[in-house]
Amino acid sequence: MADKTAPWTKEVPTACLVLADGTVIRGRGLGAPGSAVAEVVFNTALTGYEEILTDPSYAGQIVTFTFPHIGNIGTNAEDIEDLNPAARSGAVGAIFKADVTNPSSYRASEHLDQWLKRRGVIAMSGIDTRALTALIREKGAPNAVIAHAPDGKFDIEDLKRQAREWSGLVGLDLAKEVTSGQSSVWTETPWVWNEGYAEQDAPTMHVVAVDYGVKRNILRLLAGLGAKVTVVPAKTGADEILAMKPDGIFLSNGPGDPAATGEYAVPVIKDLLETGIPVFGICLGHQMLALALGAKTVKMHQGHHGANHPVKDHTTGKVEIVSMNHGFAVDSKSLPQGVEETHVSLFDGSNCGISLAGKPVFSVQHHPEASPGPQDSHYLFRRFVNLIRERQGEPALAER
């Protein structure tokens, strides 16, 4: 007979998020056990959680997903974005509203919980992610500790101390933590439905990509347009890059404070700009180019993270819906003479693109490769390839 005096069963929280201001948010833990200190941001994308969590630009960050149901299509080996999965670059933590369900997709090969454990990502569910998002919008992206303990035991005071004492992303060079260890050649082309990826076996140009935390789909799109892509580590010198005889130079996305990465990247980029070789930058690469041209970068209040951001291209007059992931931005007021602002965010007017007058050099803050996100800005890869083809004396491809 049941003991009628026994208390009702009460769930013990097995995860918590402790903010630097002392706020404690409790939930259900999943993924890897342990704790990690990082900056908390929110992402508004409805799909692509595996691509988001493996984007090296999220190193040093905990991602709060505003879409409530995450994990229902599981994970697979095709949708990762970091170049070296063994390095586990990308977000250190993830926050979901609803519990993760069993996967329901013919492409799924692993449950999200097991995938998070294998990659060492600490996660929690069962919290009001809309309230957390509103807090970030009001107060800015906070420093915090995310912790997962299956027994529900936490030293809250110590977690508060860790969150309070962490210096944050300003001044932090994270590109050196996620960059490639050595040069490599990339030949994989974009994914095709039910066919997967193919290989570029007849390149018509050579692009050297400086890896500050590059995403795979960027490299795939370049290869798909005829490029042999050589990926080099972030600290590769200009002489070494030029010895590879590139037809174009790509500056990749990546995490951390651009001013910190710029201490070694900017002198290299300045030397490369003297050659007349076409240059294209995305995200951190955009910020690196801007710094090399004499502009400045600033930390944003909450950053831009999502797949539904409107950006205007002043060169065409068109408005595009784009994917974004950045917490720093180029200060448009600091752009020197000869540097044109080509793209702006229609959310807040922040800079989203530049070009160098009279030179085959341009960059954008957003992610035209999407992954996840809309493909409105895929034309930018053709714009870059056409600068190379023009230099080669070849006819231009349609931007479309």
LUMROMAR-13863 format. One record per residue (C-alpha): residue in three letters; x, y, z; residue number from 1; chain. Coordinates in steps of 0.001 Angstrom, whole numbers. Last residue first. Layout:
// LUMROMAR-13863
- ALA; X; Y; Z; NUM; A .
...
***
This chain:
// LUMROMAR-13863
- ARG; 21755; 36180; -60374; 400; A .
- GLU; 25444; 37272; -60538; 399; A .
- ALA; 25873; 36102; -64153; 398; A .
- LEU; 29440; 34868; -64596; 397; A .
- ALA; 31957; 37273; -66068; 396; A .
- PRO; 34006; 36606; -69189; 395; A .
- GLU; 37692; 35669; -68702; 394; A .
- GLY; 40659; 38025; -68937; 393; A .
- GLN; 42281; 36543; -65832; 392; A .
- ARG; 41830; 39802; -63899; 391; A .
- GLU; 38186; 39839; -64983; 390; A .
- ARG; 37868; 36210; -63893; 389; A .
- ILE; 39153; 37089; -60414; 388; A .
- LEU; 36759; 40005; -60047; 387; A .
- ASN; 34045; 37705; -61392; 386; A .
- VAL; 34800; 35150; -58655; 385; A .
- PHE; 34222; 37813; -55994; 384; A .
- ARG; 30913; 38926; -57505; 383; A .
- ARG; 29948; 35265; -57925; 382; A .
- PHE; 30514; 34763; -54202; 381; A .
- LEU; 28441; 37875; -53521; 380; A .
- TYR; 25561; 36443; -55565; 379; A .
- HIS; 24869; 33975; -52728; 378; A .
- SER; 23319; 36915; -50863; 377; A .
- ASP; 19620; 35967; -51063; 376; A .
- GLN; 20376; 32392; -50040; 375; A .
- PRO; 18279; 32327; -46881; 374; A .
- GLY; 19576; 30874; -43617; 373; A .
- PRO; 21505; 28108; -41994; 372; A .
- SER; 23938; 27636; -43591; 371; A .
- ALA; 23715; 31127; -45117; 370; A .
- GLU; 26771; 31409; -47432; 369; A .
- PRO; 26069; 35163; -47589; 368; A .
- HIS; 26936; 35471; -43883; 367; A .
- HIS; 26639; 39102; -42755; 366; A .
- GLN; 29450; 41593; -42182; 365; A .
- VAL; 30377; 41969; -45837; 364; A .
- SER; 33669; 42499; -47662; 363; A .
- PHE; 35176; 44156; -50729; 362; A .
- VAL; 38426; 44510; -52687; 361; A .
- PRO; 38946; 44575; -56452; 360; A .
- LYS; 40392; 48136; -56176; 359; A .
- GLY; 39281; 51504; -57544; 358; A .
- ALA; 37446; 52469; -54393; 357; A .
- LEU; 37768; 49874; -51629; 356; A .
- SER; 34487; 48165; -50769; 355; A .
- ILE; 32500; 47914; -47544; 354; A .
- GLY; 29659; 45883; -46047; 353; A .
- CYS; 27287; 45415; -43127; 352; A .
- ASN; 27583; 48682; -41178; 351; A .
- SER; 24968; 49283; -38508; 350; A .
- GLY; 21694; 50962; -39433; 349; A .
- ASP; 19769; 49291; -36597; 348; A .
- PHE; 17359; 46781; -38115; 347; A .
- LEU; 17849; 47784; -41759; 346; A .
- SER; 21450; 46628; -41538; 345; A .
- VAL; 23710; 48398; -44015; 344; A .
- HIS; 25637; 47331; -47124; 343; A .
- THR; 28055; 49092; -49509; 342; A .
- GLU; 29857; 51584; -47266; 341; A .
- GLU; 32634; 52959; -49462; 340; A .
- VAL; 36291; 53189; -48447; 339; A .
- GLY; 38159; 55885; -50389; 338; A .
- GLN; 38156; 58324; -47507; 337; A .
- PRO; 38358; 56544; -44166; 336; A .
- LEU; 35547; 54591; -42481; 335; A .
- SER; 35392; 55671; -38833; 334; A .
- LYS; 31755; 56772; -38858; 333; A .
- SER; 30780; 53323; -40148; 332; A .
- ASP; 32081; 51716; -36948; 331; A .
- VAL; 32666; 48106; -38009; 330; A .
- ALA; 30709; 45731; -35819; 329; A .
- PHE; 31239; 43362; -32889; 328; A .
- GLY; 28845; 40710; -31576; 327; A .
- HIS; 28454; 38828; -34842; 326; A .
- ASN; 26322; 36085; -36357; 325; A .
- MET; 24073; 37008; -39256; 324; A .
- SER; 22039; 35196; -41911; 323; A .
- VAL; 20419; 37339; -44566; 322; A .
- ILE; 17158; 38718; -45902; 321; A .
- GLU; 18095; 40976; -48805; 320; A .
- VAL; 17004; 44493; -49745; 319; A .
- LYS; 18020; 45598; -53223; 318; A .
- GLY; 19403; 48986; -54263; 317; A .
- THR; 22085; 47254; -56325; 316; A .
- THR; 25310; 48816; -55025; 315; A .
- HIS; 23560; 50055; -51873; 314; A .
- ASP; 22916; 46476; -50749; 313; A .
- LYS; 20301; 46740; -48017; 312; A .
- VAL; 20226; 44209; -45176; 311; A .
- PRO; 17183; 42620; -43532; 310; A .
- HIS; 17984; 40019; -40831; 309; A .
- ASN; 16039; 36739; -40779; 308; A .
- ALA; 18654; 34038; -40215; 307; A .
- GLY; 19782; 34870; -36704; 306; A .
- HIS; 22427; 36416; -34462; 305; A .
- HIS; 23107; 40153; -34487; 304; A .
- GLY; 24878; 41579; -31455; 303; A .
- GLN; 23382; 42411; -28086; 302; A .
- HIS; 24861; 45822; -27256; 301; A .
- MET; 27548; 45746; -29940; 300; A .
- LYS; 31286; 45970; -29320; 299; A .
- VAL; 32997; 48444; -31653; 298; A .
- THR; 35368; 48234; -34621; 297; A .
- LYS; 37602; 50909; -36156; 296; A .
- ALA; 38545; 51949; -39692; 295; A .
- GLY; 42033; 52357; -41168; 294; A .
- LEU; 41988; 50092; -44244; 293; A .
- ALA; 43538; 47209; -42296; 292; A .
- LEU; 40842; 47622; -39640; 291; A .
- ALA; 38124; 47391; -42303; 290; A .
- LEU; 39734; 44278; -43795; 289; A .
- MET; 39879; 42589; -40397; 288; A .
- GLN; 36239; 43511; -39739; 287; A .
- HIS; 35146; 41969; -43019; 286; A .
- GLY; 37226; 38870; -42240; 285; A .
- LEU; 35465; 38728; -38868; 284; A .
- CYS; 32169; 38612; -40818; 283; A .
- ILE; 33064; 37784; -44465; 282; A .
- GLY; 35989; 39076; -46518; 281; A .
- PHE; 36782; 39162; -50250; 280; A .
- VAL; 40115; 40206; -51791; 279; A .
- PRO; 41046; 40417; -55486; 278; A .
- ILE; 44838; 40505; -56077; 277; A .
- GLY; 46088; 44078; -56614; 276; A .
- THR; 49337; 43320; -54802; 275; A .
- GLU; 49314; 46161; -52257; 274; A .
- LEU; 46210; 44743; -50566; 273; A .
- LEU; 48184; 41648; -49555; 272; A .
- ASP; 50686; 43741; -47578; 271; A .
- LYS; 47895; 45500; -45680; 270; A .
- ILE; 46250; 42137; -45019; 269; A .
- VAL; 49400; 40784; -43371; 268; A .
- PRO; 49819; 43879; -41166; 267; A .
- VAL; 46122; 43588; -40116; 266; A .
- ALA; 46155; 39920; -39115; 265; A .
- TYR; 48711; 40034; -36268; 264; A .
- GLU; 47232; 42733; -34037; 263; A .
- GLY; 43934; 42400; -35892; 262; A .
- THR; 42966; 39342; -33873; 261; A .
- ALA; 42750; 41548; -30769; 260; A .
- ALA; 40886; 44361; -32556; 259; A .
- PRO; 38495; 41813; -34057; 258; A .
- ASP; 37366; 40697; -30581; 257; A .
- GLY; 36312; 37042; -30564; 256; A .
- PRO; 35070; 34560; -33136; 255; A .
- GLY; 35645; 33836; -36840; 254; A .
- ASN; 34598; 34575; -40418; 253; A .
- SER; 37075; 34207; -43238; 252; A .
- LEU; 39320; 36460; -45308; 251; A .
- PHE; 39443; 35215; -48931; 250; A .
- ILE; 42301; 35922; -51320; 249; A .
- GLY; 42032; 35578; -55084; 248; A .
- ASP; 44167; 34379; -58002; 247; A .
- PRO; 46604; 32904; -55518; 246; A .
- LYS; 50254; 32221; -56373; 245; A .
- MET; 51039; 30009; -53341; 244; A .
- ALA; 54139; 32141; -52726; 243; A .
- LEU; 51732; 35035; -52145; 242; A .
- ILE; 50336; 33343; -49038; 241; A .
- GLU; 53797; 32578; -47643; 240; A .
- ASP; 54968; 36145; -48255; 239; A .
- ALA; 51811; 37559; -46638; 238; A .
- GLY; 52336; 35627; -43403; 237; A .
- THR; 50114; 32842; -42061; 236; A .
- LYS; 48798; 33732; -38597; 235; A .
- ALA; 45181; 32696; -39233; 234; A .
- PRO; 46087; 29252; -40572; 233; A .
- VAL; 45811; 28562; -44342; 232; A .
- VAL; 42994; 27043; -46412; 231; A .
- THR; 43848; 26444; -50081; 230; A .
- VAL; 40744; 26578; -52240; 229; A .
- LYS; 40709; 25315; -55832; 228; A .
- ALA; 37983; 27487; -57261; 227; A .
- GLY; 35452; 26708; -59961; 226; A .
- LEU; 32227; 28240; -58705; 225; A .
- GLY; 31355; 25174; -56620; 224; A .
- ALA; 34724; 25399; -54897; 223; A .
- LEU; 33896; 28913; -53670; 222; A .
- LEU; 30454; 27758; -52539; 221; A .
- ARG; 31932; 24765; -50714; 220; A .
- LEU; 34531; 26910; -48930; 219; A .
- ILE; 31828; 29205; -47569; 218; A .
- ASN; 29747; 26165; -46665; 217; A .
- ARG; 32551; 24796; -44507; 216; A .
- LYS; 32681; 27743; -42134; 215; A .
- VAL; 35997; 29475; -41458; 214; A .
- GLY; 37308; 30209; -37976; 213; A .
- TYR; 40048; 32800; -38633; 212; A .
- ASP; 41105; 30757; -41673; 211; A .
- VAL; 42804; 32781; -44394; 210; A .
- ALA; 41375; 31368; -47624; 209; A .
- VAL; 43735; 31191; -50624; 208; A .
- VAL; 41762; 31059; -53866; 207; A .
- HIS; 43123; 29360; -57004; 206; A .
- MET; 41259; 29589; -60308; 205; A .
- THR; 39807; 27399; -63063; 204; A .
- PRO; 39380; 24264; -60984; 203; A .
- ALA; 38645; 20913; -62686; 202; A .
- ASP; 38169; 18296; -59965; 201; A .
- GLN; 35788; 20111; -57602; 200; A .
- GLU; 34257; 17304; -55584; 199; A .
- ALA; 30614; 16410; -54859; 198; A .
- TYR; 28466; 16663; -51723; 197; A .
- GLY; 25191; 14903; -50950; 196; A .
- GLU; 23019; 13335; -53626; 195; A .
- ASN; 19603; 13289; -51941; 194; A .
- TRP; 19312; 17062; -52322; 193; A .
- VAL; 22590; 18582; -53499; 192; A .
- TRP; 25216; 19808; -51060; 191; A .
- PRO; 27709; 22425; -52226; 190; A .
- THR; 31224; 21522; -53515; 189; A .
- GLU; 34076; 19789; -51661; 188; A .
- THR; 37587; 20620; -52983; 187; A .
- TRP; 39433; 22130; -50007; 186; A .
- VAL; 43245; 22017; -49848; 185; A .
- SER; 45014; 22181; -46493; 184; A .
- SER; 47410; 24437; -44592; 183; A .
- GLN; 48153; 23627; -40960; 182; A .
- GLY; 46683; 23906; -37487; 181; A .
- SER; 43460; 25380; -38783; 180; A .
- THR; 41989; 28243; -36785; 179; A .
- VAL; 39758; 27770; -33736; 178; A .
- GLU; 41946; 28915; -30825; 177; A .
- LYS; 43933; 31542; -32771; 176; A .
- ALA; 40645; 33092; -33853; 175; A .
- LEU; 39685; 33514; -30191; 174; A .
- ASP; 41578; 36757; -29594; 173; A .
- LEU; 39989; 38304; -26492; 172; A .
- GLY; 40220; 42068; -25962; 171; A .
- VAL; 36481; 42376; -25419; 170; A .
- LEU; 35051; 38860; -25181; 169; A .
- GLY; 34361; 38790; -21439; 168; A .
- SER; 36746; 39330; -18516; 167; A .
- TRP; 35284; 36554; -16367; 166; A .
- GLU; 35180; 37647; -12724; 165; A .
- ARG; 31415; 37957; -12298; 164; A .
- ALA; 30617; 34692; -14070; 163; A .
- GLN; 33218; 32785; -12053; 162; A .
- ARG; 32078; 34375; -8784; 161; A .
- LYS; 28437; 33541; -9467; 160; A .
- LEU; 29441; 29946; -10183; 159; A .
- ASP; 31315; 29831; -6870; 158; A .
- GLU; 28263; 31128; -5020; 157; A .
- ILE; 26021; 28613; -6770; 156; A .
- ASP; 28064; 25572; -5780; 155; A .
- PHE; 25800; 23149; -7617; 154; A .
- LYS; 24239; 19758; -6846; 153; A .
- GLY; 21509; 18574; -9220; 152; A .
- ASP; 22791; 14988; -9344; 151; A .
- PRO; 23065; 15097; -13157; 150; A .
- ALA; 25179; 18288; -12914; 149; A .
- HIS; 25036; 20710; -15852; 148; A .
- ALA; 26426; 24245; -15573; 147; A .
- ILE; 26205; 27373; -17727; 146; A .
- VAL; 28277; 30276; -16420; 145; A .
- ALA; 27512; 33837; -17462; 144; A .
- ASN; 28693; 37023; -19115; 143; A .
- PRO; 25719; 39021; -20318; 142; A .
- ALA; 24676; 40035; -23868; 141; A .
- GLY; 22971; 43405; -23473; 140; A .
- LYS; 20676; 44679; -20720; 139; A .
- GLU; 17343; 45116; -22495; 138; A .
- ARG; 17755; 42797; -25472; 137; A .
- ILE; 19506; 40216; -23296; 136; A .
- LEU; 16685; 40317; -20728; 135; A .
- ALA; 14070; 39978; -23485; 134; A .
- THR; 15901; 36908; -24793; 133; A .
- LEU; 15927; 35400; -21311; 132; A .
- ALA; 12185; 36014; -20997; 131; A .
- ARG; 11560; 34429; -24394; 130; A .
- THR; 13771; 31477; -23429; 129; A .
- ASP; 11512; 30619; -20504; 128; A .
- ILE; 13349; 27568; -19206; 127; A .
- GLY; 12851; 23824; -19667; 126; A .
- SER; 16101; 23003; -21408; 125; A .
- MET; 19818; 23017; -20631; 124; A .
- ALA; 23021; 22410; -22536; 123; A .
- ILE; 26745; 21871; -22063; 122; A .
- VAL; 28610; 21151; -25321; 121; A .
- GLY; 31432; 18583; -25074; 120; A .
- ARG; 31168; 17453; -28689; 119; A .
- ARG; 30238; 13893; -27783; 118; A .
- LYS; 27788; 15056; -25134; 117; A .
- LEU; 26091; 17442; -27551; 116; A .
- TRP; 25758; 14662; -30143; 115; A .
- GLN; 24265; 12330; -27527; 114; A .
- ASP; 21645; 14938; -26609; 113; A .
- LEU; 20961; 15773; -30273; 112; A .
- HIS; 20101; 12147; -31037; 111; A .
- GLU; 22293; 10650; -33790; 110; A .
- SER; 22086; 9553; -37437; 109; A .
- ALA; 19246; 11746; -38657; 108; A .
- ARG; 18791; 12078; -42432; 107; A .
- TYR; 15449; 10224; -42528; 106; A .
- SER; 14132; 12703; -39992; 105; A .
- SER; 12144; 12412; -36762; 104; A .
- PRO; 14684; 12629; -33947; 103; A .
- ASN; 13650; 11733; -30390; 102; A .
- THR; 12518; 14815; -28525; 101; A .
- VAL; 14627; 17534; -26899; 100; A .
- ASP; 12821; 19162; -23994; 99; A .
- ALA; 11292; 22517; -24788; 98; A .
- LYS; 12761; 25975; -24150; 97; A .
- PHE; 16341; 25383; -25271; 96; A .
- ILE; 19712; 26739; -24120; 95; A .
- ALA; 23082; 25817; -25646; 94; A .
- GLY; 26659; 25968; -24365; 93; A .
- VAL; 30280; 26022; -25533; 92; A .
- ALA; 29370; 27272; -29011; 91; A .
- GLY; 31816; 26484; -31799; 90; A .
- SER; 35121; 24688; -32013; 89; A .
- ARG; 35141; 21029; -31024; 88; A .
- ALA; 38769; 20511; -32137; 87; A .
- ALA; 37832; 17037; -33405; 86; A .
- PRO; 35226; 18675; -35647; 85; A .
- ASN; 37987; 20371; -37710; 84; A .
- LEU; 36540; 22652; -40379; 83; A .
- ASP; 33580; 23728; -38285; 82; A .
- GLU; 30266; 23801; -40163; 81; A .
- ILE; 28458; 20564; -39370; 80; A .
- ASP; 25430; 19530; -41431; 79; A .
- GLU; 26734; 16416; -43201; 78; A .
- ALA; 27620; 14197; -40214; 77; A .
- ASN; 24065; 14040; -38898; 76; A .
- THR; 21948; 15408; -36076; 75; A .
- GLY; 18412; 14957; -34775; 74; A .
- ILE; 15406; 16296; -36659; 73; A .
- ASN; 13464; 17147; -33493; 72; A .
- GLY; 16439; 18771; -31802; 71; A .
- ILE; 15097; 22246; -31061; 70; A .
- HIS; 11471; 23164; -30464; 69; A .
- PRO; 11054; 26605; -28869; 68; A .
- PHE; 12554; 28884; -31541; 67; A .
- THR; 14319; 31599; -29521; 66; A .
- PHE; 17464; 29473; -29254; 65; A .
- THR; 19837; 30693; -26547; 64; A .
- VAL; 23437; 30208; -27645; 63; A .
- ILE; 26268; 30208; -25094; 62; A .
- GLN; 29408; 31923; -26370; 61; A .
- GLY; 33207; 31688; -26233; 60; A .
- ALA; 33401; 30147; -29703; 59; A .
- TYR; 30252; 31100; -31618; 58; A .
- SER; 32210; 32212; -34727; 57; A .
- PRO; 33400; 28600; -34980; 56; A .
- ASP; 29939; 27644; -36345; 55; A .
- THR; 29275; 24144; -34985; 54; A .
- LEU; 26311; 25155; -32792; 53; A .
- ILE; 24705; 27140; -35595; 52; A .
- GLU; 25091; 24386; -38192; 51; A .
- GLU; 23494; 21871; -35827; 50; A .
- TYR; 20687; 24301; -34981; 49; A .
- GLY; 19859; 24824; -38645; 48; A .
- THR; 16199; 25820; -38453; 47; A .
- LEU; 13967; 28522; -36996; 46; A .
- ALA; 16759; 31099; -36713; 45; A .
- THR; 16331; 33731; -33984; 44; A .
- ASN; 19642; 33248; -32168; 43; A .
- PHE; 20177; 34547; -28639; 42; A .
- VAL; 23436; 35463; -26930; 41; A .
- VAL; 25066; 34520; -23609; 40; A .
- GLU; 28793; 35245; -23175; 39; A .
- ALA; 30931; 32457; -21733; 38; A .
- VAL; 31921; 30482; -18633; 37; A .
- ALA; 31595; 26716; -18896; 36; A .
- SER; 30397; 24023; -16518; 35; A .
- GLY; 30317; 20240; -16268; 34; A .
- PRO; 28116; 17517; -17735; 33; A .
- ALA; 27908; 17242; -21536; 32; A .
- GLY; 24543; 17322; -23284; 31; A .
- LEU; 21444; 17652; -21200; 30; A .
- GLY; 20450; 19490; -18051; 29; A .
- ARG; 16945; 20443; -17002; 28; A .
- GLY; 16391; 23975; -15780; 27; A .
- ARG; 17462; 26665; -13331; 26; A .
- ILE; 18067; 30374; -13929; 25; A .
- VAL; 20241; 32224; -11372; 24; A .
- THR; 20681; 36004; -11561; 23; A .
- GLY; 23841; 37142; -9750; 22; A .
- ASP; 24724; 40090; -12014; 21; A .
- ALA; 27327; 37932; -13800; 20; A .
- LEU; 24623; 35494; -14853; 19; A .
- VAL; 24264; 31933; -13548; 18; A .
- LEU; 22615; 29455; -15911; 17; A .
- CYS; 21594; 26254; -14207; 16; A .
- ALA; 21261; 22573; -14905; 15; A .
- THR; 20028; 19470; -13103; 14; A .
- PRO; 16918; 20945; -11494; 13; A .
- VAL; 15372; 18453; -9019; 12; A .
- GLU; 11831; 17444; -9953; 11; A .
- LYS; 9492; 17158; -6984; 10; A .
- THR; 7634; 13962; -6218; 9; A .
- TRP; 4733; 14632; -3841; 8; A .
- PRO; 5657; 14127; -212; 7; A .
- ALA; 5127; 10744; 1464; 6; A .
- THR; 2257; 10699; 4010; 5; A .
- LYS; 24; 8506; 1841; 4; A .
- ASP; 2585; 5703; 1850; 3; A .
- ALA; 1333; 3439; -914; 2; A .
- MET; 0; 0; 0; 1; A .
***
